[in-house]
Amino acid sequence: MDMKQYGTLMVAALPLVAQPQAAYARTADEYAAKGNEKVTQGDYRGADEAFSRAVKEDPSFAKGFNNRGIARAAMDDLQGALKDFDEAVRLKPDYAEAWYNRGSIKMKLGDTDGALADYTRAIALHPNHGDALLSRAAAYTKQGNQSAARADVEKAAQVYFATGFARAKAGDRRGAIADYTRVVELMPKKADALNNRGNLYMETGDTKKAIEDYSRAVEADPKYVLAYRNRASARLASGDRNGAFADYGEALRLEPKNADIWFGRALAKAGADDHKGAVADYGKAIGLDSKHALAFMNRGNAKLKMGDRKGAAEDYTRSLELDPKNADAWFNRGFLKSAGNDAGGAIGDFDRAIAYNPQYAKAYYLRGVSRSTLGDEEGALADITRAADLGLPVAKTLLEKKRSGK
C-alpha cells in the first residue's frame, strides 16, 4: 500500500461528523433540529443561520457549535468552522466528534501537528473511532511516520470488521457490506472480511459478487477452508457443479476429517442425482460425527431414492433419536410409512411433524390422504383444507375435486 497516496485520499474523502442535538432549551433545540434538516438538504447557508439562532439561545450548546462548524466547512469557511469547533471542545472537552472535526479542519489548513493532536484526543475518548484512526494515519503519513500510520490503518480495519459483523448479526446487510468494503479497501488481502462480505452477497441474492469475494479470499489465503466451502455453495447456486465439486475436493484435501464438508459434498451429489455417491459421503460424515442428525436424515433420503426402504427407515429413526424436534425427519419417515401402506404409523409421524411446524402444508396433506385411507373422511377433509389454505397446489386441486364430487 502506498501510504502517502492513500493517506492524502483519506483526508479528502472523510466527512466531518454531524451529531444530533441533545435536549437543551426548547427554542435552541428547535433551531438545531431545523439546522440538521437543512444540512441533510444540502442547504448549508440555511443550516448556518439555524445553528446560529440555536447557539444564541443557548451559548453552552456544544453540539450546536459543532454542527454549525460542519455547515461552515461545507461552504469552505474553514476559519469560521475552526472557531466553532474550538468553542465546541471548550464547552465539552469529552466531545470526541468535535475533536475529530477540528482535526480535519486543521489538516485542510496545513496544520498537520495540530490535526494529529486532535485526532489523538478523539481516539483517546473513542478508541474505536474508525474515521479518526484513518485520518490520524494520513497525518502520520504526511509526517513520514509510516509504521504509526500502518498501525492506525490496521486498527481501523479491525473496527470496521467488528462493526460489519455486528451489523450483519442485526440484519443490516447493506451497512455490513459497506463496513466490510472499507476493510478490504484498507487491507485488500484480509480473507475473513472477503468471506464475510461474500456471505452477505449470497444472502442478498448476488451470487456473482459472492463468488468473486470467495475467490479473492482463497487467493489471499489458499488454506482458507471455509471460503472454499462457501464458494462451493455459491457455485452450486449458480449451476456450476464441476466448480463446486472442485471446491469441496480442495476443502477435503485441507481438512479430511471435517464432517460438515463431507455433508456439504453429499448434498451436492444428491442434487446431481448421484445418490450412491451421496450415501458414501453421508457415511463419511457420520463416521466422523456419529451424532450428525441431518446426515442420517439426508442419507435416508438418498437411500430411499435408491430403493433401500429399510435402510432409509433406519436412518430416519436414528436421525429422530438424535434430534426429535426435526419436523422434516418426522415428515420423511411418515412419507415412507404412507408409501408402505402403514397409514396409522404415517399419521403418527405427520402429527409430530405438524406439532413442530404448524405451517407444514405437505404434512397436513399427506396426513389427510392417510386419514382417507383409513376411512376418516372428515379428518381427511380438514387436513387437505388446511394444506390448501397454506398454499399447497396439489391440495387445492384435490379439494376442488372433492367439492365437485369428481
N, C-alpha and C positions, 0 to 999 in steps of 0.2 A: 504494500500500500504506500502510495506517495503521500506521506502525512502532511507535507507542506501544502500540496494542492488540495487535499481533502479538507484540511483544516480551514483553508480560505473559503471553500464552498460551504462549510458548516456555518460559518458566521453569517454569510449572506442568506442562507436558507432558513436558519432557525428563527421562528417568530417570537415576538415578545408575548408574554403570557398574561392574558386578562383574567381576573378573578372576580366572580360575582360579589357584590357588596354585601356586608353584614347588616344587621339591623342597628341603625343609628337614629338620629332624629327623623321623624316621619317624612318631612319635606326633603331632606337630604337623600333619604332612601329612594324617594320617588324620582328625584332628578337623576340619581345614579342609575336607576333602572332604565330611564329614558336614554341615558348615555350609552348603556350597554346595548340597547336596541339599535341605536344609531351606528355603533361600531359594527354590529352584525350586518347592517345595511350598507356599510361602506361609506357612510356619511360622517367622516371624521371631524369636519368642522362643527357639525351639529352635535357630535359627541363631546367635543371640547367645550362647547357652550353649556351643555347639560352638566358635565362633571364640574365645570367652574361654579355653577349655581350650587351644586351639591357641597363642595368644599367651602363655599361661602357660608352656607347654612350650618355646616359642621366643620370647623377648621381642624378638628382632630381626626378627620375621616381619612385614614391612611390609604384605604383601598380606592377612595375617590381620587387621590393624588396619583396612585399607581395607574389607574385606568385612564386618567387624563394624559399621563405621560405616554401611554400607548397610542392614544389618538394623535398626540403631537408628533410622536416619532413617525407615525404613518404619513404625516404631512411634511416630513423632513425638517421639522423644527426640533433639531437634536438638542440644542441648548435648553429649550423650554422643557423638553422631555426629561433632560438630566436634572433640572431643578425640581421637577415633580417627583422623580424617583429619590432624589436627596431627601425631600420632605417626607416621603412615604417611609423610608428606613429610619429617619429621625423619630417619627411618631411611633413606629412599630419595629423595633430593632430585630425582632424574630421573624420578619416578613420575608421568607425565602424568595418568593416570586419577584418582589421589588428589588432585592439584591441582584437576582439574575438579570432582570430587565435593565438595571443600571449598568451592569457589566456589559451587556450587549450594546448599549449606547456608547460606553467608553471605548469599546473595540472599534465602533464605527468612527469615533473621533480620533482614533490612533493611539489611545492611552492603553497600551497592552498591559502594563503593570497594574494599573488601576482596575482594568477588567478582570485580570487574573485574581486580584484580591477579592473582588465582588463575587466572582463565580465560586471561589473557595468558601466564602462566607455562606452563600446559598447552599452549597453542598454540605457544609457543617450542620446547617439547620435541617436539610432534607437530603440525607445521604443517597437516596435513590432517585435523585432528580436527573433523569437521563439527558435532557437538553443542556443543563448546566455542566454536566460532565463532558459532553461533546464540545461545548463552547470553550470550556477550560482546556480541552485537548488542543483546540485550534490556537488558543493563546500560547500554550506551551510550544506548539509547533512554530509559531511566529518567533518565539524566543530561542528556537533551536534545541529545545529540550525534548527530543524525540521519545526517550524512554518514558518520561512522565506522560506525554501525550498518548502513547500507546496504552499505558496502564488505564488512563481515563476512558479511552475508546473501548477497551475490553470490559471495563466495569459498566459502561453504558449499555453494551451489548447484553450483559447479564441482566441488567434492569429491564430492558425491553423484552428479553426472553421470558423473565418471570411474569411480566405484565401480560404478555401474549398467552402464556399458559393459563393465567388466572381468567383472562377474558374468554378463552376457549371453554374453560370449565363452566363459566357463567352463561355460555350460549351466545356470546358476542363474537361471531365468526369473523365479521368484517373487521372489527377492531383488532382481533387476534392476528389476522392475516397482515394488517398494517404493522403491528409490532414485530412480528417475525420478519417482515420485509426489511424493517430497519436493522434488525440483527444481521441479516445476510448482506445488507449493503455495507455494514461495518466490518463483518467477518464473512466473506463470501464462501469460505470452506467450513462453516460451522454446520456440521452434518445434522445434528439433532434439530436445529432450527429449520433446516430444509425439510427434514422428515415431518416435523410437526405442521409446517405450512402445507406440505403435501396432503396430510390427513384432512386439513380444513378444506382444501380444494376438492378433495373427494367428497366431503360432506355437502359441499355446495354444488356438486354435480360436474365440476370442471376436471374431468379425467385427464385431459391432455396436460394441463398445468401440473396436476398431481404427479404424473409420470415424469415430467421434466424435473420436478423437485426431488423425487426419489432417486432419479438418475444422478443428479448433482450430489446427492447425499452419499451414494455409494462410490462416486468418483472421488469425493473428498475423503471418504473412509471406506476402503474396499472390504473391510471386515464388519461392516455395519449390518448385521443380520436382520434387524427389524425393518430397515429400509428395503432390503431385498424382498422380505415377506409382503410389505405394503405395496411395493411395485408389482409384485405378482398379482395381488388382488386387483390393482388398478388395471393391469394388462388384461386380466380376465374380463373385467367390466367393459373394456374397450374391444373385446373379441380377439385379442392376441394370446391365444392359448399356448403357442410354442414359446413365446417370450415369458409367459407366466411359469411354465414348467421349467424353463431355464433358470428363472429366479429362485424357484423352490429348490432346484438342484444345487444352486450355489449356497443357499441358506443351509441346506442339509449338509453340504460339504464342510461348512464352517461350524455347524452345531448339530452333529448327527444324533445327539441324544435329547433333542428338543421335541417333545411330544406334540406341541402345538404346530410346529412346521409340518410334521407328518400328517397331522389332522388337516391342515390347510391344503396340502397337496392332494390328500384323499378327496376333499370336497371338489377340487378342480377336476380330478379324474372322474368322479361321479357325474359332474356337469358335462363331461365329454363322453358320457356313456361307457366309460371304461370301468365297469363295476367290479370286475375281477381285480384290477389294479387298485381300485378304491378300497376293497376289502383288505388287500395286503397292507396298504398304508394305514388304514384304521387299526389294523392289527399291530403295526409298529408303534403307533401312538399309545395303544392300550398296554403294550409290553413295557413302555417307558412310564406310563401313568395308569395304573390299574383302576383308578377312580375317575377316569375321564368319561363322565356320563354321556356327553354329546358324541364321543367317539363310538360308544356302544350303540346309541340310538341310530346314528348315521350308518354304522356298519350293518345294523339291522335293515335299514332301507336298501342298502346295496345288495344284501343277501336276498331280500325279497325280490328285487329286480332280476336276480339270477335264478329265482325259483326255489330258493332254500328257505321254505316257510318255517321249518323247525328252528333253523339257526337264527332267523330273523326274530322269532318269538323269544328265544333265549336272550338275544341281545337287548330287545325292548325291555324285558323283565329286569335284566341286570341294570340297565340304564335307570329304571324307575326305583330300584333298590338304592341307587346312589343319589338320585335326585327325584324324590316322589312328588315334587311340585311342578314338574315339567309337563305342561299341558300337551305339547306336541308328541311326547313319548306315549302318553295315555291314548291320544288320538290314533297314533300309528298302530299301537297294539290292538286298539278297538277295531280299526280298519281290517287288520289281519284276521281277527276273530269273526268279523261280519262276513268276510270273504270265505271263511272256513265253516260257515253255517252255525256258528256259535253266537246267535243273536243275543241271548241272555248275557253272555260274557262281554260281548261288544257293548251292550247298553251300560253295563257297569263301568267299563273303561271310558266311554263317552261322558258318563256322569262326572267322572273325575276330571276329564279334560275341561268340561264346562265349568266345573267348580273353580278351577284355577284360571280359566279365561272365559268369563261370561259373554264375550263377544265372538266366540269361536263358531262362526257360521257353519263350517263343514261338519263340526261335531254335532251340532243340532240336526243338520240334515241327515247324516248317517244314523244318528240315534232314532230319528223319525222313521227312516227306512227299516231299521231293525225292529222298532215297535210295530210297524205294519206287518212285518214278517211273523210276529208273534200274535197278531190279531188285535193289537191295541190301536185301532184307527183314530180314536180321539186323541191319544197321546202323540201319535204319528203326525196328525194334522197340526197340533200345537207346535211341534218341533219344526216341521217344514215351514210353517208360517213364520216362526221366529227366524229361521235361516233366510227366508225371503226378505223379511224386514231388515236383516243385516246386509242385504245386497247380493246374496249368492244367486247367480243367474239360473243354475240348474234347479234350485228350489223354487224360484219364481215360475219356471216353466212347468214343473210338476204340480205346483199349487193351482195354476190355471187349468191344467188338465183335470185335476180332482174336482175343481169347482164347476167345470163344464160337463163333468160326467163322462169324459172320454177315456 
